[in-house]
Amino acid sequence: MDIRQFFGKSSREALNMVRMAMGDDAVILSNRAVDGGNKIMAFKEEDLNALVDNESYRRHVVGVDGKDTSTLLSVLNNKVEGFHTNQAEPFKAVFEDAIEAVKVAAPTPAAISLAAQPVAIPVMAQPAPNAFMPPQASMMAASQQMTEMLSEMRTMRSVIESQLTTIAWGNIQQRDPIKSQILNTLLSAGFSASLARLLAEKMPANLDVEKATAWMKSILARNLDTIQNETEILDKGGIFALIGPTGVGKTTTTAKLAARYVMKHGTQNIGLITTDAYRIGGHEQLRIYGKILGVMVHAVKDEADLKIALNELKNKHTILIDTVGVSQRDRMVAEQIAMLSNTKTPIKKLLCLNATNTGETLTDVIRAYKGKGLDGCIITKLDEAATIGSALDVIIRGKLKLYYVANGQRVPEDIHLANKQYLIQHALKLNSARNLPFQFKTDELPFVMGSTVQAANSKPAHIIGD
């Protein structure tokens, strides 16, 4: 394979050089600014097409092999083991030459120890003939060169893998339209591209639409962890703290859970605590619910107050704690988690997740609140969400146990035990004509899959069973 470098005083000049040498269809591997101009690495499109003609290689690209990718050469060997010899050698030669160049650029310990006189080391970015540098400076220059080379190699690998995956998925759409349809269904329902891609790759071959859909639902259900019944809260009892960002519905959800307990066990053995001393009327909202239920509400401001309140309620069967809403990027999140974790009595932390949030936001929330561990989660505002696939996606990837879903403001009617089969069916049914502007077209799917290759290779999702 003929991978060449072009240098110009500007990006436009370098691109013109690429176009003159390789034509309008040249594949750009990298384009970055360097001292004095722009450097572009490129090769001809026909070289790329030749690499994906082999059927076994296409299967290998979209497969999930789980092999070690800790080094560049091991990555390359994994990717080309399905090639014929004459197809693999061009890529291997490029990477091996680059690694040899890195070895040459880095002086060996022996060479450094023998350097009694200043050693002339040319700096690649700014050549300076007859310039001499001491050994320490030469080592720094060599280290910088090596860093730049490794960066170029990583960029090359990422771009090549993305290009090949895009082409491979285009071929899959032609060979296996059912797999393409399942992929589009998951993406339209709000599931992440990485999870949708993994499920599509693992889907057995030769299934019709009905069987493929049933298989997809069964795999999602096996990976969505829910409580079987309300025994874990209403019967076993304990201390439960509802945590999460501002406006997610913690206070209303706390009132709903308290009402469900009172309806089953009465008011004698339940305690309510609120730590919301920041919002105007924050205490009063839960106090009103408590007054309706006939349950006293204890307001606390800090860790010391919380310990006192828990001691006063130690004989209660179930204690529910409504916490103040804190943005996931606020340092108070860590303080709140520490307050709940430092009591002598174990407190189960249930994270409230807003179903209307994007998957990226929900992932950010889970990462921030995970702290010393989460015991479960509750999906809120289910009735307001256009799609709920993103919420189910982050719960599956975060390996959280889902307790309840809330779908309205009524207390206690609008809270339900999580039913995984219903939730998955509901998520897939929400794919309606109203969401067409946010759905992917068939010819766009290969590009979506190509863009996920780097994330999938660095940290693949873990799915149980296929």
C-alpha positions, 0 to 999 in steps of 0.5 A: 500500500502506498501511504504518502506524506504531503507538506504544504504551507497551508492546508489548501496547498497540501490538499492540492498536492494530494489531489495532483498526486492521487486524484480526487478520490484519495483517502485522507488519513490525517491532516494536522498543522505542523511548524511551517504549514500542514502535513497530510497523510493519504493513500489511494481509494482503490488500495482501501477497496482492495483490502475489503474484497476478502469476505473473511476479513469483512466478517472479522471486522464486524465480529466480537473477538475480544482479543488483546489490543494492548499494542499496535502490532497486536491490533494489526495482527488481529485485524489482518489475520483474515487477509491473504498474505499479499493483502496483509503485508502493506498494512504490516509494513507501514506499522513495522516501518514506523515502529523501527523509525521510533526505535532508531529515533530513541537513543539506547542507554549504551549510546547515551552513556558513551556520549562524552561529546555533544551529539548532533541530533536533527530535530524533525520539525525544525532541521538545523544543520551543524547544530549540536545539543547535549545528551539530555536535550537529544533525549528530549528531542527523541522523546518528542519525535517518538510521541509524534510518531505514535500519535500519527500511528494511532490516528492512522489506525483509528481512521483506517478501522473506521473506514473499513467498518463503514464499508463492511456495514454497507456490505452487511446491509446488502447481505443481511437486511434483517440485521440492518433493520434491527439496528435501525430499530434500536437506534430509533428507540434511543439505544446507544450506537455501541449497544445497538451495534453489539446486539446486531453483531451477536444476532444469529444468522438466518432469522426472519424479522419476527424471530430477530425481534424476539431474540433482541427483546430476550437479550435486552430482558436478560441484561436489564436487572429489576427487582422481582417484587416489593419485598426488598423495600416494603417487607424487608425494610431498611433505610433508603435514600433517594438521590439525584439531580435537581428536578428529577422528582425525588420528593414526589417519588419519596411520597409515593413510596411512603404512601405504598408502605402506609397502605400495606403496613400502616403509619407506625413503623415508617420514618421520613427524613428530608435533607433539602434545606436549600430550596425555598419550601423544600422541607414543606413539600414533604411535610405536606405529604407526611401530614396527609399520610399521618407520618412525621417528617424530620428535617436535617441539615448536615451529617450530625443532624442525620445521625441524630434523626436516624437514632431517633427513628432506629426502631422504625421498620422502614426509613425514607430519606429525601435528599437535596437535588444537586447537579452531577457536576457540583462538588456537593455530590461528593459531600452528599454521598459522604454524608450518607456513607459515613453513618453507622447504619447502612443506607441504601442509595437509590438514584432517580434517573429522568427518562427525558434526559439524553443517554450522555446526560444520564451516563454523566449522572451515574458516573457522578453519583456512583461514589461508594456504590449505588444499590439501585435506581428509579426511572422518573418522568416516564410519561414525559419521555419521547423515547426511553431506550437511552434510560434502559441503555445506561442502566444495562451498561451501568449494571444497576438494579431497577426498582420502580418507574414513575409516570406522573404526579399522582400519589401513590398511583403513578409509581409501578414496580419495574417490569422489564418485558413491558419497558422493553416493549414500550421502548420499541413502540415509541419509535413513531412518525413523530421522531422521524427527524431524529431517525437514521436513514438506511444509507446513513447506518454504515457511517454511524457504525464506522464512528463507533468503532474506536469506542467499541474497541476501547471499552466494549459493552458487556452483554449476557447471553446470545 
